[in-house]
């Protein structure tokens, strides 16, 4: 529903765990803290947040743009950052992950590339009814037969 992400409106401190290399059998994780500020878009069409992780990559800023389609009841989530703008080499927005919430868990999948090779990406939102919602990103290079979780975030609401 169009209010699925209302739990995420506001200010957050984010504890991140991220694999240093993806889809390479890497077992080395980096941890860092970020802050996020999430705001609603006008007319109930979605929301957006900023992602600032100064102790991970000074000067880096990311942004998620979430758009709800009332016709399909699906969310499209776009990732943008100040390294690529979220654009492909032709200047178009990179494809979103698309999905919905069912029974309190949101699952969103989409096509992407990693090192020039096609992959699938999956986001999972869970514990959204708590003060510590969780987000995970996983990737698959075998059309979804197997998934490697490579980034986990635990959010805590801040003032």
Secondary structure, 3 states (H helix, E strand, C coil): CCCCCHHHCEEEEEEEEEECCCCCCCCCEEEEEEEEEEEECHHHCEEEEEEECCCCCCCCEEEEEEEEECCCCEEEEEEEECCCCCECCCCCECCCEEEEEECCEEEEEEEEEECCEEEEEEEEEECCCCCCCEEEEEEECCCCCCCEEEEEEEEEECC
